[in-house]
Each structure stands twice: as C-alpha cells, then as structure tokens.
Amino acid sequence: MIIGSEFSNKYQQFLKEVVSLSKKEMSQKIAVQKVNDNLKWDRTEIKHVLEYMQELGLIKIETIGGPLLYGHITVTKSGFKKYQSLIDQE
C-alpha cells in the first residue's frame, strides 16, 4: 500500500478528478477509463487507489470489468465532504 504525503497528493488529485467528472452528483456513475485517461496512471496504481478510496468510504465501485479491472464508480457522501474540505484548505 502506498503511504506518506505522496499518496496524500495522489488521492487528493484522484478525488478532485472524480468529483469533477461526476458534476457533483452522487448518483453519477463515472467510467474508470475516463478518470485514468485524465490522470494517466498505470493499471496497478489506479487499481490500488480505487480499492483504498473505497476502503475509506470515499467512493463506491459500481461495476467490474474493462481494461482497468473496474468499470464505473460513484462518489459517496463522505467523498463529497472530503472533497469540500480539500477545497476549503486551498
């Protein structure tokens, strides 16, 4: 598992990207491929970030399948709260 401030920056970048793609709607399914098209991470890296973010309760993996293993995700209420706290800190 990735730890330290580097991961902190990565998960912040990921969460901001996902919320942006969701148009701030919890029910909006976001294609993992679209997220990765914008972030350009390798398959293993995106897989670990997705699983960790789900463990934190910030996203929910909705569908499985596709070239990156997971198909679609949604942002949870906790994910939107975390996003807002990141924006407030800027």
C-alpha positions in Angstrom: 0.0 0.0 0.0 1.2 3.5 -0.8 1.7 5.7 2.2 3.0 9.1 3.1 2.4 12.6 1.7 2.9 11.4 -1.9 -0.2 9.2 -1.6 -2.0 12.1 0.1 -1.4 14.2 -3.0 -2.4 11.3 -5.3 -5.6 10.6 -3.6 -6.4 14.3 -3.5 -5.8 14.6 -7.2 -7.9 11.5 -7.8 -10.8 12.7 -5.6 -10.8 16.1 -7.3 -10.9 14.4 -10.8 -13.7 12.1 -9.8 -15.9 14.8 -8.3 -15.3 17.0 -11.4 -16.4 14.1 -13.7 -19.4 13.4 -11.5 -20.6 17.0 -11.9 -21.1 16.9 -8.1 -23.9 14.3 -8.3 -23.7 11.3 -6.0 -25.7 9.0 -8.4 -23.5 9.8 -11.4 -21.5 6.8 -12.5 -18.0 7.7 -13.6 -16.1 5.5 -16.0 -12.8 4.5 -14.5 -11.3 4.6 -18.0 -12.3 8.3 -18.3 -10.6 9.0 -14.9 -7.5 7.3 -16.0 -7.5 9.0 -19.4 -7.2 12.2 -17.5 -4.7 11.1 -14.8 -2.6 8.7 -17.0 -1.7 6.3 -14.2 -0.7 2.7 -14.8 -3.2 -0.1 -14.3 -1.8 -1.3 -10.9 -1.7 2.2 -9.5 -5.3 3.0 -10.4 -6.5 -0.4 -9.0 -4.8 0.2 -5.6 -6.1 3.8 -5.4 -9.7 2.7 -6.2 -9.6 -0.1 -3.6 -8.1 2.2 -1.0 -10.6 5.0 -1.7 -13.4 2.5 -1.4 -12.0 1.3 1.9 -12.0 4.9 3.2 -15.6 5.1 2.1 -15.0 8.0 -0.4 -16.1 6.1 -3.5 -18.1 3.1 -4.3 -17.1 0.7 -7.1 -20.2 0.1 -9.1 -19.2 -2.2 -11.9 -16.3 -4.5 -12.6 -14.8 -5.1 -16.0 -12.8 -3.3 -18.7 -9.1 -2.8 -19.2 -8.6 -1.3 -15.8 -10.5 -4.1 -13.9 -13.2 -1.8 -12.6 -15.7 -0.2 -14.9 -17.6 2.5 -13.0 -17.5 4.2 -9.6 -19.6 6.8 -7.8 -18.6 9.3 -5.2 -20.1 8.8 -1.7 -21.4 11.5 0.6 -18.2 11.1 2.6 -16.3 11.6 -0.6 -18.0 14.9 -1.3 -17.4 16.0 2.3 -13.7 15.2 1.9 -13.6 17.0 -1.4 -15.1 20.1 0.1 -12.6 20.0 3.0 -9.8 19.9 0.4 -11.2 22.8 -1.5 -11.6 24.8 1.8 -7.9 24.2 2.6 -6.7 25.7 -0.7 
